[in-house]
């Protein structure tokens, strides 16, 4: 080989080695806990997938694929058998076995009694049986088709290392998983530092070290990328996509997301927080309990305008609670027509000819353009006589208040790889024992819809389950259990020397970034 070509090759190898030593990613939302069985929010789960694993994984197209389980099958209507991946080691060198699976499931269920948000995923399991170190059987009370999907949400921790306290996970003592990276340091509100797991069963990641910088402010996150302080960022505001695309030093990755944004409405209390007449007096009744008011609000929202003007075309108007690629999406449902006059007539018929006043709560750093979406929606509602005050908060504070019932009208985004699971979480009547309605902030309740959801969840035959899911989606949307807005298009930006396979689930995984 000529000397010049040899030198070029050596320099390239050295550059690749230096580049692969560390990856720095700007994350768009705060991480509240490293405990994988406590707070079920996407930023926590995104970090969790670096440290831990689940029995089932989801690929870039939101399809269920093997994880710590190589295979699974229904032995009968109420028995599922999972074959575990042999030879897997935890970060401390101990063997992964069926005992760790049982421990993790029991821990998620137990923490649910004190506020842990993963118990709903294991509620259908009534007993477990360890056949051998790499075979486990789960018994459910009734036929249940969704167990492999539910167990995608349960991270497996080491029985030997894990304790009951979340503080032990946050400090790293108990954060012993089988994932591609080990936890080095968690600094709440600042960063998560990771080091490579040399023995990762999925193949050694290309990075020795990873720093996940917490940069919830959009401008700060983009500035960090442009300044070279981070190598990649997630959750790009739509207004900045064109600018970043034109930058020759950067590369973008994009994909239609599974995340749907929608408004939740309090449908259970007589006095809705933040609702009054325009003089500030209590309304005396809950307007959201009247389907005419819910329909009026739906008609007052110009989804196409939000998509084009706020989202810069990087979204799709929504008629369902799940995005078009997702199992159970009902293609027959059409987006609600924008109809100001029709909305006014409905409000008048419901006794609100002069409208009323309302507070709209939204996060300001969780979804793409979330605060702008809330402001534009408020302007649209004003045109039909509903005067709206917008209150936005950082995601960590926002979700705490929302779960405490402090909002009567609020913005929420949800992503799911199955319509059954989305409906169960978001609009099924709240039932902690069954794990239903865990994110049903408005406490919407419809026994007919509940029966459809439950019937679908117990139907193993896929075609019939899809039919039931579509029927349940139609009923929820036609009753305006929530008000759907749009499906996001997810975007990532990175240095030119990197590549990333964009994901439907919007997750940002360091081990899926590769040097170009």
ABEGO torsion letter per residue (X at the ends): XBAAAAAAAAAAAAAAAAAAABBBBBBABBBABABAABBBBAAAAAAAAAABBBABBBBAAGBBBBBABABBBBABAABBBBBBBBGBBBAAGBBBBAAAAAAAAAAAAAAAAAGBAAAAAAAABABBBBABAABBBBBBABBBAAAAAAAAABBBBBAAABBABAAAAAAGAABBBABABBBABBBBGABBBBBBBAABAAEBBABABBBBBBBABAAAAAAAAAAGABABBBGBBAAAAAAAAABAABBBBBBBBABBBBBBBBAABABBBGBBBAAGBBAGBBAAABAAAAAAAAAABBAAAAAAAAAGGBBBBBABABBAABBGBBAABBBBBBBAAAAAAAAAAAGBAAEBBBBBBBBAAABBGAAAAAAAAAAAAAAAGBBBBBBBBBAAAAAAAAAAGABABBBBBBBBABAAAAAAAAABBBBAAAGBGAABAAGBBBAAAAAAAAAAAABABAAAAAAAAAAAAAAAAAAGABBBABBBBBBBBBBAABBBBBBAAGBBBAAABBBX
